[in-house]
Each structure stands twice: as C-alpha cells, then as structure tokens.
Amino acid sequence: MASTSSFTPSSSSTPSIPRPITYDVFLSFKGEDTRLKFTDHLYSALSRRGIRTFRDDKLKRGEAIAPELLQAIEESRSSVIVFSENYAHSTWCLDELVKIMECKKDLGHTVFPIFYHVDPSHVGQQTGSFGEAFAGYEENWKDKIPRWRTALTEAADLSGWHLLDGYESDQIKKIIDSIFHQLNCKRLDVGANLVGIDSRVKEMILRLQMESSDVRIVGIYGVGGIGKTTIAKVIYDKLSCKFECMSFVENIRENSNKQGLTHLQNQLLGDILEEERSQNINNVDVGASMIRTALSSKRVFIILDDVDHRKQLEALLRHRGWLGKGSRVIITTRNRHLLIEQEVDDSYEVEGLNSEEACELFSLHAFKQNLPKSDFINLSHHMVDYCQGLPLALEVLGSLLFNMTIPQWESQLHKLAKEPMAEIHDVLKSSYGGLDRTEKDILLDVACFFKGEERDFVLRMLDACAEIGIQNLKNKCLITLPYNHMIGMHDLIQQMCWKIVRENFPKEPNKWSRLWDAHDIECALTTFKVRAKCINSLKL
C-alpha cells in the first residue's frame, strides 16, 4: 500500500512583494508520464474541490521555458510537483522547479511534492532515473545543473506523499484534503473594517465547544444590519478547514423567495459532496432525503444564514440526527423563536457596537482613519448617536459623508431627523414585511405611542392578541422587553415605523393611520376644520 506522510508543507515568511494571485495551485508534471492518468485525475479532483489550478495542457517543445508558465507560477499561492520517473528528463520541468523553489523562498509560495512511483532519495540525491537524466546534461547544461540539483534536493526534503501502489482514488482524496485544508481555499469575503468582531467571534466559538465530539447547533440572532452574517463568515473562515466538508448557505430568506428551496438544497448538497452544483433536485422532499443521506456519515460544518421560516430548516436540516459525529451548524436569523423550535444547543444575541467601537467604524468609512478629523468631532458624535451602534447604519452613513464639507454634514443631519436613509430603511423594513397584520399594527402602535411604556399598560390599551404579538415582536428583535418590563425599540426601527405610517401620504397627516407629533396633529386638525367649513359652505 502507498504510504502518506504526516504532511506539514514548508513555506517561508509572509511575502514582502505584493503580487496578483490568480491560481491556488500550479501543477508541475512530466506530461508523457502522468498527463492522461494520475495528473489528470489529480487536476479534476482539485477543480471539483474549488481549488483554482493551473495546468499546462500544451506539449512542451523547444528548450526555453515559456514566459507565461513563469508568470503562472508567480501568480499561484502554491505548487504541486508530481515527481515521476522521467521528470528530470525534461529541462522544462527542471526550470519550472527552479522557479517554484525561488518563489517559495522569496514570495512565501507553498510547495506540495508528490513522489509518484519514484524513491524520494533518488530525487534528492539525483540517482536512479534522475541520475541518468543528469548524466546527459553534463556537456550542454553545465550552467544550469547546479540550480537544478539544488532545487531537487530542497524539494525532496519537504514533507509530501510517496505513492507506490494501492488505489489512486484514495490517495488523491487524502492529498486533496491536505492541500485544501492547508490553503483554506474556501475563504469568504468579509470585507475590511471589522471593528468589534473579535470579541463576538470569541463568544460564538465558545458556544460551539469545538473540543466536544458531540453534534452542536448554535444560533446567532439579532436585528437586521447588526452583523450576524459577518460574524458567521469570520467563524467559517477560522474553523471550516477543521472539518471534512463545509457549506455556507447565504441569504436564505431572500434566495428561497426568489429561487426556491430546491436551489438552496442543490447548493448545500453540492458543497457536501464536493461536486459541481447541477440543478438536479426539483422536489423539496427528495432533496431533504438526499441531504440526510449525504450528511449522515460526515463531520460537517454548515452555516445557514438569514433563516426566517421553519420550512427552510426542514428542507436543509430537519433534525440533528442527520449530522455525523462532531459536526457543527450555525443558524443566523432575526427570529429567535426559530432557534427554539430547532432546539439549538445554545444561542447568541448580537448586540450593537459600544460607543468607542461605533465611532471607530464610522470614522473608518467617513475619514478612512480610526478617529474623526478634529473639525468634525461634534458632528461625528451626532451621527454615531443617530446610528445607535448598528453597524449597517454606521457604514452606510459614514460612506455617504466621506469627503463632504461641514455644511453638507449639517444638512444631512437635519435630513436624517425627518427621514431615514433608504438603504437602512429597506433592510429594517424587510423584517416588517414578514409580520402578520396584527403584529404590524402592534409594532406601529409601539413606535408611535408606547415606546418606553410598561408592558402591562400597553396590554391594557391594546386588544386580546397583544400579548402573543408583543412576544413575537420580541423574538423577531423588533422590540426589547428587559426585566423592568418597559417596552423598548431601537431608534432606527422606530423611525422606520414612522416612515411606513407616512409614506403613502407624506404631506397629508390627516390621512395617516396614526398621529403622534404635535405639529402633525395640528396640521391634520386644521385640514379637517377647513374641509368641514367648505362642506358647510356648500350646504348653505
């Protein structure tokens, strides 16, 4: 059987020369030896796993290595070298190897050697078929021989895989798993300016109890724009490489409405099976059964992002019994009750940024630095207070104000007092759209009349459905109900509700369903009086 070494690839320190990265892997091999067999299977497996791989498919002719190959090596994060019997008989391969080892030294390039039916000592000491190749180079390649020998010796000293016999499919799977985990190829884009993220990620990882071999399902909940997805993405990047399979199913609420549950099932199944996502599931129940079968024997890491209905969980993860030993699942949602229904092991409520964090995040977007500019300190504090720790609002507002003058800032502040920013309003309003009629009415009543009032007083003022409605709104993070039983609400949610009341008739308060501002009440009464006077005049 083939022996596979315990693999820890060697690489140099972080590269000091910035360069574009186009590929995860540059594949170096002797075409006649392995192109149509082992290397072809290896390339296919790398591609299926989502590892961007450069393979030279052209037959190599002539003596000089093509410049595009040298560039491809420089623009790759790593190289996989398939040392086969006739590898050293190709000056192209040897030149590639020299370039690869130079990039390892100078650019932090990682090198993965595979010794395919050759003895690693023959590679390192240039004996056997490698010695035969060098015997033919002594006359015409004296200037290159020292570099070729050094490169072969250094590469042979790296930990890798020595393949002698056995099933190549099994060997390739082990190789791909190691490469994938070392390169961490499925990193997600979390953006820059991740203020306050470390402490929140730490809280979540503690809840995941990574040292346990049990299955753990943990929820993250909070209002829209609070940073749930960002936290989940950072955790995914940190932990996914520790699992056999992983999947991040993003924006489930929106995508299930637009593309259907079967689309999400195809994505999850494709990730777990590490196959190209073909749209082959067209029935939700069939898809659920396929996912259950695929998950049952695997240690997986799955994130289900922005879940808003139990049917989504039933389609993607109906029961923890679907999961293999040691699996971890994170569910992000705006509705805490969904986590209760799913019987999660633990849950984490994401709170807003504190004042220091909020100021830093706002400044990074508004000034491209950690603190406000001196002339803008007071205005910045007003803007930060308006956002009340909501990361989405801080980022959107800060980006809007970048490079604007003080009068423009002041104008924007006056505008915000009357009308919320559209981008923030739309995100928050999407939660309102998911409420039933009774819950919508209660939310608008709280925003217009009862914010800061005691729960029992509000219940007496509203109808018999109010108690369950208030609990549902609390679960959906649209109101707060602390131990003092005073109903609270984020200012931006309250402003969103006010806009909803006004939006159909923005300048006609007499047509609004609710009136709470003294000026608007006066305008509405004046309109009623004028209309009444006109009606009486017509009667006369």
C-alpha positions as CSV (number, residue, x, y, z in Angstrom):
1,M,0.0,0.0,0.0
2,A,1.1,3.6,-0.6
3,S,2.4,5.5,2.4
4,T,1.3,9.0,3.1
5,S,3.5,11.1,5.3
6,S,2.1,13.3,8.0
7,F,2.0,16.4,6.0
8,T,3.0,19.9,7.0
9,P,4.1,21.9,4.0
10,S,7.0,24.2,4.4
11,S,6.8,27.8,3.4
12,S,8.8,30.9,4.1
13,S,7.7,34.0,5.9
14,T,5.0,36.3,4.6
15,P,5.9,37.7,1.2
16,S,7.1,41.2,1.2
17,I,6.5,41.8,-2.5
18,P,2.8,42.2,-3.4
19,R,1.6,40.3,-6.4
20,P,-1.6,39.3,-8.0
21,I,-2.9,35.8,-7.1
22,T,-4.7,34.1,-10.0
23,Y,-4.4,30.4,-9.0
24,D,-4.3,28.4,-5.8
25,V,-2.1,25.7,-7.3
26,F,0.4,25.5,-10.1
27,L,0.6,21.9,-11.3
28,S,4.1,20.7,-12.4
29,F,4.5,17.3,-14.0
30,K,6.1,15.3,-16.8
31,G,3.5,15.1,-19.5
32,E,4.4,11.7,-21.0
33,D,4.5,10.1,-17.6
34,T,1.2,11.1,-16.0
35,R,-0.7,13.6,-18.1
36,L,-3.5,11.2,-19.1
37,K,-3.6,9.2,-15.8
38,F,-2.6,10.3,-12.3
39,T,-2.1,14.0,-13.0
40,D,-5.4,14.2,-15.0
41,H,-7.3,12.7,-12.0
42,L,-5.5,14.9,-9.6
43,Y,-6.3,18.0,-11.6
44,S,-10.0,17.0,-11.8
45,A,-10.2,16.4,-8.1
46,L,-8.5,19.8,-7.4
47,S,-11.0,21.6,-9.6
48,R,-14.0,19.8,-8.0
49,R,-12.9,20.9,-4.6
50,G,-12.9,24.5,-5.8
51,I,-9.1,24.8,-5.9
52,R,-8.1,27.1,-8.8
53,T,-5.4,25.1,-10.6
54,F,-3.1,26.0,-13.5
55,R,-2.2,23.0,-15.7
56,D,-0.2,23.4,-18.9
57,D,-2.1,21.4,-21.4
58,K,0.3,22.1,-24.3
59,L,3.0,19.6,-25.3
60,K,6.3,21.2,-24.5
61,R,8.6,21.8,-27.4
62,G,11.9,23.6,-27.6
63,E,14.4,24.3,-24.9
64,A,13.3,27.5,-23.3
65,I,10.5,27.5,-20.7
66,A,7.5,29.6,-21.8
67,P,7.3,33.1,-20.1
68,E,3.6,32.5,-19.4
69,L,4.5,29.5,-17.2
70,L,6.9,31.5,-15.1
71,Q,4.2,34.1,-14.7
72,A,1.6,31.5,-13.7
73,I,4.0,30.2,-11.0
74,E,4.4,33.7,-9.6
75,E,0.7,34.3,-9.6
76,S,-0.1,31.0,-7.7
77,R,-0.3,30.5,-4.0
78,S,1.4,27.1,-4.2
79,S,2.7,24.4,-6.4
80,V,2.0,20.7,-6.6
81,I,5.0,18.8,-8.1
82,V,4.5,15.3,-9.4
83,F,7.9,13.7,-9.4
84,S,7.7,10.8,-11.8
85,E,10.3,8.5,-13.3
86,N,11.1,10.8,-16.3
87,Y,10.5,14.2,-14.6
88,A,14.2,15.1,-14.6
89,H,14.5,14.2,-18.3
90,S,12.6,17.4,-19.1
91,T,14.6,20.6,-18.9
92,W,11.2,22.4,-18.9
93,C,10.2,20.6,-15.7
94,L,13.6,21.4,-14.1
95,D,13.3,25.1,-15.0
96,E,9.8,25.1,-13.5
97,L,11.1,23.5,-10.4
98,V,13.9,26.1,-10.0
99,K,11.3,28.9,-10.4
100,I,8.9,27.2,-7.9
101,M,11.7,26.9,-5.3
102,E,12.7,30.6,-5.9
103,C,9.0,31.6,-5.3
104,K,9.0,29.5,-2.1
105,K,11.9,31.4,-0.8
106,D,11.0,34.9,-2.0
107,L,7.2,35.0,-2.1
108,G,6.0,32.6,0.6
109,H,4.9,30.1,-2.1
110,T,3.9,26.7,-0.6
111,V,5.3,23.6,-2.2
112,F,3.5,20.2,-2.2
113,P,5.7,17.3,-3.5
114,I,4.3,14.0,-4.7
115,F,6.7,11.2,-5.4
116,Y,4.8,9.1,-7.9
117,H,6.5,5.6,-8.2
118,V,9.9,7.1,-7.5
119,D,12.1,7.0,-4.4
120,P,12.3,10.4,-2.7
121,S,16.1,9.7,-2.2
122,H,16.5,9.4,-6.0
123,V,15.0,12.8,-6.4
124,G,17.1,14.4,-3.6
125,Q,20.4,12.8,-4.5
126,Q,19.8,12.6,-8.2
127,T,20.3,8.9,-8.5
128,G,18.3,6.2,-10.4
129,S,16.4,7.7,-13.3
130,F,17.2,11.2,-12.1
131,G,20.9,10.4,-12.2
132,E,20.6,9.0,-15.7
133,A,19.0,12.3,-16.8
134,F,21.8,14.4,-15.3
135,A,24.4,12.2,-17.0
136,G,23.1,13.5,-20.3
137,Y,23.2,17.1,-19.2
138,E,26.9,17.4,-18.2
139,E,28.0,18.6,-21.6
140,N,25.4,21.1,-22.7
141,W,23.8,22.4,-19.5
142,K,26.7,23.0,-17.1
143,D,25.5,26.5,-16.2
144,K,22.1,25.2,-15.1
145,I,22.9,21.9,-13.5
146,P,23.9,23.3,-10.0
147,R,20.5,25.2,-9.8
148,W,18.6,22.1,-10.9
149,R,20.4,19.9,-8.4
150,T,19.8,22.3,-5.5
151,A,16.1,22.7,-6.4
152,L,15.6,18.9,-6.5
153,T,17.4,18.4,-3.2
154,E,15.4,21.1,-1.4
155,A,12.1,19.8,-2.8
156,A,12.9,16.2,-1.8
157,D,13.5,17.4,1.8
158,L,9.9,18.7,2.1
159,S,7.2,16.6,3.6
160,G,4.9,15.1,0.9
161,W,3.4,11.9,-0.4
162,H,5.2,8.8,-1.6
163,L,2.9,6.8,-3.8
164,L,3.9,3.3,-4.6
165,D,0.8,1.1,-5.0
166,G,-2.8,1.0,-3.9
167,Y,-5.9,2.7,-5.1
168,E,-5.0,6.1,-6.6
169,S,-8.5,7.5,-6.0
170,D,-8.0,7.0,-2.2
171,Q,-4.5,8.5,-2.4
172,I,-5.7,11.5,-4.4
173,K,-8.6,12.2,-1.9
174,K,-6.0,12.3,1.0
175,I,-3.8,14.6,-1.0
176,I,-6.7,16.9,-1.9
177,D,-7.9,17.1,1.7
178,S,-4.5,18.1,2.9
179,I,-4.0,20.7,0.2
180,F,-7.5,22.1,0.7
181,H,-7.0,22.4,4.5
182,Q,-3.5,24.0,4.2
183,L,-4.6,26.5,1.6
184,N,-8.0,27.1,3.2
185,C,-9.3,27.7,-0.3
186,K,-13.0,28.5,0.5
187,R,-12.4,31.7,2.5
188,L,-15.3,34.1,2.3
189,D,-15.1,37.8,1.6
190,V,-15.8,39.5,4.9
191,G,-14.6,42.9,3.8
192,A,-12.4,45.3,5.7
193,N,-13.0,47.4,8.9
194,L,-14.2,44.5,11.1
195,V,-14.5,46.6,14.2
196,G,-15.6,44.8,17.4
197,I,-15.7,41.5,15.6
198,D,-13.1,39.6,17.7
199,S,-15.0,39.5,21.0
200,R,-18.2,38.5,19.3
201,V,-16.5,35.7,17.3
202,K,-14.9,34.5,20.5
203,E,-18.3,34.4,22.3
204,M,-19.6,32.2,19.5
205,I,-16.7,29.8,19.3
206,L,-17.0,29.2,23.0
207,R,-20.6,28.2,22.4
208,L,-19.6,25.8,19.6
209,Q,-17.5,23.8,22.1
210,M,-15.0,22.7,19.4
211,E,-13.3,20.2,21.7
212,S,-16.5,18.1,22.0
213,S,-17.2,15.2,19.7
214,D,-21.0,15.8,20.0
215,V,-23.1,17.4,17.4
216,R,-23.6,21.1,18.2
217,I,-26.1,23.5,16.7
218,V,-25.8,27.2,17.7
219,G,-27.9,30.2,16.7
220,I,-27.0,33.8,16.1
221,Y,-29.9,36.2,16.3
222,G,-30.4,40.0,16.2
223,V,-32.0,42.8,14.3
224,G,-31.2,43.3,10.6
225,G,-27.9,45.1,10.0
226,I,-26.4,44.1,13.4
227,G,-23.6,42.0,11.9
228,K,-24.9,38.4,12.2
229,T,-23.7,37.3,8.8
230,T,-20.3,38.9,9.2
231,I,-19.7,37.1,12.4
232,A,-20.7,33.8,10.8
233,K,-18.4,34.4,7.9
234,V,-15.4,35.1,10.1
235,I,-16.1,31.9,12.1
236,Y,-16.4,30.0,8.9
237,D,-13.0,31.2,7.7
238,K,-11.5,30.3,11.0
239,L,-13.0,26.8,11.5
240,S,-14.1,25.3,8.2
241,C,-10.7,23.8,7.4
242,K,-11.0,21.6,10.5
243,F,-14.0,19.7,9.0
244,E,-14.3,17.0,6.4
245,C,-16.9,19.0,4.5
246,M,-18.3,22.5,4.8
247,S,-21.0,24.8,3.4
248,F,-22.1,28.4,3.8
249,V,-25.7,28.8,2.5
250,E,-26.1,32.6,2.5
251,N,-29.1,34.9,2.4
252,I,-31.7,32.0,2.7
253,R,-34.6,34.3,3.3
254,E,-34.2,36.2,0.1
255,N,-33.0,33.3,-2.1
256,S,-35.7,30.9,-1.0
257,N,-38.3,33.5,-2.1
258,K,-36.5,34.2,-5.4
259,Q,-35.2,30.8,-6.4
260,G,-37.0,28.3,-4.2
261,L,-35.9,25.8,-1.6
262,T,-34.6,23.3,-4.1
263,H,-32.0,25.8,-5.3
264,L,-30.7,26.0,-1.7
265,Q,-30.8,22.2,-1.4
266,N,-28.7,21.9,-4.5
267,Q,-26.1,24.3,-3.2
268,L,-25.8,22.5,0.2
269,L,-25.7,19.1,-1.4
270,G,-23.1,20.3,-4.0
271,D,-20.9,21.6,-1.2
272,I,-21.1,18.5,0.9
273,L,-20.5,16.1,-2.0
274,E,-17.8,18.4,-3.4
275,E,-19.3,18.3,-6.8
276,E,-20.3,20.9,-9.4
277,R,-23.8,22.2,-8.5
278,S,-26.1,20.8,-11.1
279,Q,-29.7,21.7,-10.7
280,N,-30.9,18.1,-10.3
281,I,-33.2,18.4,-7.3
282,N,-36.7,19.6,-8.2
283,N,-38.7,18.2,-5.3
284,V,-38.1,19.5,-1.7
285,D,-38.8,16.2,0.0
286,V,-36.5,14.3,-2.4
287,G,-33.8,17.0,-1.8
288,A,-34.2,16.7,2.0
289,S,-33.7,12.9,1.8
290,M,-30.6,13.3,-0.4
291,I,-29.1,15.8,2.1
292,R,-29.8,13.5,5.0
293,T,-28.0,10.6,3.2
294,A,-25.1,12.9,2.3
295,L,-24.7,14.3,5.8
296,S,-25.1,11.1,7.9
297,S,-21.6,9.8,7.8
298,K,-19.6,13.1,7.6
299,R,-18.2,15.5,10.1
300,V,-19.5,18.7,8.6
301,F,-19.5,22.5,9.3
302,I,-22.6,24.2,7.9
303,I,-23.8,27.8,8.2
304,L,-27.5,28.5,7.4
305,D,-27.6,32.3,7.0
306,D,-30.7,34.5,7.5
307,V,-33.3,31.9,8.1
308,D,-36.8,33.3,8.5
309,H,-39.1,30.3,8.3
310,R,-39.2,26.7,9.7
311,K,-39.8,25.3,6.2
312,Q,-36.3,26.4,5.2
313,L,-34.8,24.4,8.2
314,E,-37.0,21.4,7.4
315,A,-35.6,21.4,3.8
316,L,-32.0,21.9,4.7
317,L,-31.5,20.4,8.2
318,R,-34.7,18.8,9.6
319,H,-33.0,17.1,12.6
320,R,-29.7,17.0,14.3
321,G,-29.8,13.2,13.8
322,W,-28.9,14.0,10.1
323,L,-25.4,15.0,11.2
324,G,-22.3,13.0,11.6
325,K,-20.4,12.9,14.9
326,G,-18.5,16.1,15.7
327,S,-20.5,18.2,13.2
328,R,-21.2,21.9,13.9
329,V,-24.1,24.1,12.5
330,I,-24.6,27.8,12.9
331,I,-28.0,29.3,12.1
332,T,-28.3,33.1,11.8
333,T,-31.8,34.6,12.0
334,R,-33.8,37.7,13.0
335,N,-36.3,35.4,14.7
336,R,-35.2,33.8,18.0
337,H,-38.2,31.5,18.1
338,L,-37.0,29.6,15.1
339,L,-33.9,28.7,17.1
340,I,-36.2,27.5,20.0
341,E,-38.2,25.4,17.5
342,Q,-35.0,23.9,16.2
343,E,-33.8,23.0,19.7
344,V,-30.4,24.6,19.3
345,D,-27.8,23.8,21.9
346,D,-27.1,27.5,22.5
347,S,-27.8,30.9,21.0
348,Y,-26.0,34.2,20.9
349,E,-27.8,37.6,20.6
350,V,-25.7,40.1,18.7
351,E,-25.8,43.5,20.4
352,G,-24.9,46.8,18.9
353,L,-21.4,48.3,19.0
354,N,-20.4,50.3,22.0
355,S,-19.7,54.0,21.6
356,E,-16.0,53.6,21.1
357,E,-16.4,50.8,18.5
358,A,-19.2,52.7,16.8
359,C,-17.0,55.8,16.5
360,E,-14.1,53.8,15.1
361,L,-16.3,52.0,12.5
362,F,-18.0,55.3,11.4
363,S,-14.6,57.1,11.2
364,L,-13.1,54.3,9.0
365,H,-15.8,54.9,6.5
366,A,-16.2,58.7,6.8
367,F,-12.5,59.6,7.1
368,K,-10.6,56.4,6.2
369,Q,-8.9,56.6,9.6
370,N,-9.7,55.3,13.2
371,L,-10.9,58.6,14.6
372,P,-12.8,61.6,13.4
373,K,-11.0,64.6,12.0
374,S,-10.7,67.5,14.5
375,D,-13.2,69.8,12.7
376,F,-15.8,67.0,12.6
377,I,-15.7,65.6,16.1
378,N,-19.0,67.0,17.3
379,L,-20.9,66.3,14.1
380,S,-19.4,62.7,14.1
381,H,-20.7,62.2,17.6
382,H,-24.2,63.2,16.5
383,M,-24.0,60.8,13.5
384,V,-22.8,58.0,15.7
385,D,-25.6,58.7,18.3
386,Y,-28.1,58.5,15.5
387,C,-26.9,55.0,14.4
388,Q,-27.2,53.6,18.0
389,G,-24.5,51.0,17.4
390,L,-26.0,49.5,14.3
391,P,-23.0,48.5,12.1
392,L,-25.0,48.8,8.8
393,A,-26.1,52.3,9.6
394,L,-22.6,53.4,10.7
395,E,-21.1,52.0,7.4
396,V,-23.7,53.4,5.1
397,L,-23.8,56.8,6.7
398,G,-20.1,57.1,7.1
399,S,-19.5,56.2,3.4
400,L,-22.1,58.7,2.3
401,L,-20.4,61.5,4.2
402,F,-16.9,60.7,3.0
403,N,-15.2,63.8,1.6
404,M,-18.2,66.1,2.3
405,T,-18.0,69.6,3.8
406,I,-19.2,70.6,7.2
407,P,-22.3,72.4,5.8
408,Q,-23.1,69.2,3.9
409,W,-22.8,67.1,7.1
410,E,-25.1,69.5,8.9
411,S,-27.6,69.3,6.1
412,Q,-27.6,65.5,6.2
413,L,-28.1,65.6,9.9
414,H,-31.2,67.7,9.5
415,K,-32.5,65.4,6.8
416,L,-32.0,62.3,9.0
417,A,-34.2,63.9,11.7
418,K,-37.1,63.8,9.2
419,E,-36.4,60.8,7.0
420,P,-34.2,57.6,7.4
421,M,-31.6,56.7,4.7
422,A,-33.2,54.5,2.1
423,E,-30.6,51.7,2.3
424,I,-31.0,51.4,6.1
425,H,-34.8,51.7,5.9
426,D,-35.0,48.9,3.3
427,V,-33.0,46.5,5.4
428,L,-35.1,47.1,8.5
429,K,-38.4,47.2,6.6
430,S,-37.8,43.7,5.3
431,S,-38.4,42.5,8.9
432,Y,-41.7,44.4,9.0
433,G,-42.8,42.7,5.7
434,G,-42.6,39.3,7.4
435,L,-45.1,40.2,10.1
436,D,-48.8,39.3,10.1
437,R,-51.4,42.1,10.2
438,T,-51.8,42.0,14.0
439,E,-48.0,42.2,14.6
440,K,-47.7,45.1,12.1
441,D,-50.4,47.0,14.0
442,I,-48.8,46.4,17.4
443,L,-45.3,47.4,16.1
444,L,-46.6,50.6,14.6
445,D,-48.6,51.4,17.9
446,V,-45.4,50.8,20.0
447,A,-43.4,53.0,17.7
448,C,-45.9,55.8,17.6
449,F,-47.3,55.7,21.2
450,F,-45.9,53.1,23.6
451,K,-42.1,53.1,23.4
452,G,-40.8,53.3,27.0
453,E,-44.2,52.3,28.5
454,E,-44.7,49.4,30.8
455,R,-45.8,46.1,29.2
456,D,-48.9,45.7,31.3
457,F,-50.1,49.2,30.5
458,V,-49.6,48.5,26.8
459,L,-51.5,45.3,27.0
460,R,-54.5,47.0,28.6
461,M,-54.5,49.6,25.9
462,L,-54.4,47.1,23.0
463,D,-56.6,44.1,22.2
464,A,-56.5,40.5,23.4
465,C,-54.0,39.5,20.7
466,A,-51.4,41.9,22.0
467,E,-49.7,39.6,24.5
468,I,-48.7,37.0,21.9
469,G,-48.0,39.8,19.4
470,I,-45.6,41.5,21.7
471,Q,-43.8,38.2,22.4
472,N,-43.4,37.5,18.7
473,L,-42.0,41.0,18.1
474,K,-39.5,40.5,20.9
475,N,-38.5,37.1,19.3
476,K,-38.0,38.9,16.0
477,C,-35.7,41.5,17.6
478,L,-38.0,44.4,16.7
479,I,-38.7,45.4,20.3
480,T,-36.9,44.8,23.6
481,L,-38.5,43.8,26.8
482,P,-36.0,43.9,29.6
483,Y,-36.6,42.8,33.2
484,N,-38.1,46.1,34.1
485,H,-40.9,45.3,31.6
486,M,-40.6,48.7,29.8
487,I,-41.1,48.1,26.1
488,G,-38.0,49.4,24.2
489,M,-37.2,49.8,20.5
490,H,-34.1,50.8,18.5
491,D,-34.5,54.4,17.3
492,L,-33.9,53.4,13.7
493,I,-36.7,50.8,13.9
494,Q,-38.9,53.4,15.4
495,Q,-38.0,55.8,12.6
496,M,-38.7,53.0,10.0
497,C,-42.2,52.6,11.5
498,W,-42.9,56.3,11.3
499,K,-41.9,56.3,7.7
500,I,-44.2,53.4,7.0
501,V,-47.2,55.3,8.5
502,R,-46.4,58.4,6.5
503,E,-45.1,57.0,3.2
504,N,-48.4,56.8,1.2
505,F,-49.4,60.4,2.0
506,P,-46.1,62.1,3.2
507,K,-47.6,65.6,3.3
508,E,-51.2,64.8,4.3
509,P,-51.2,63.8,8.0
510,N,-54.9,63.8,8.0
511,K,-54.7,60.5,6.0
512,W,-52.2,58.7,8.3
513,S,-53.4,55.8,10.4
514,R,-51.6,57.3,13.5
515,L,-50.7,60.7,14.7
516,W,-48.1,61.3,17.4
517,D,-46.3,64.5,16.6
518,A,-47.9,67.8,17.9
519,H,-47.2,69.6,14.6
520,D,-48.7,66.8,12.5
521,I,-51.7,66.7,14.7
522,E,-52.2,70.4,14.3
523,C,-51.9,70.2,10.5
524,A,-54.4,67.3,10.4
525,L,-56.9,69.1,12.6
526,T,-56.5,72.3,10.5
527,T,-57.2,70.2,7.4
528,F,-60.3,68.7,9.0
529,K,-61.6,72.2,10.0
530,V,-61.0,73.6,6.6
531,R,-62.8,70.7,5.0
532,A,-65.7,71.0,7.5
533,K,-66.0,74.7,6.7
534,C,-66.1,74.0,3.0
535,I,-68.7,71.3,3.4
536,N,-70.9,73.7,5.5
537,S,-70.5,76.4,2.9
538,L,-71.7,74.1,0.2
539,K,-74.7,73.1,2.2
540,L,-75.6,76.8,2.6
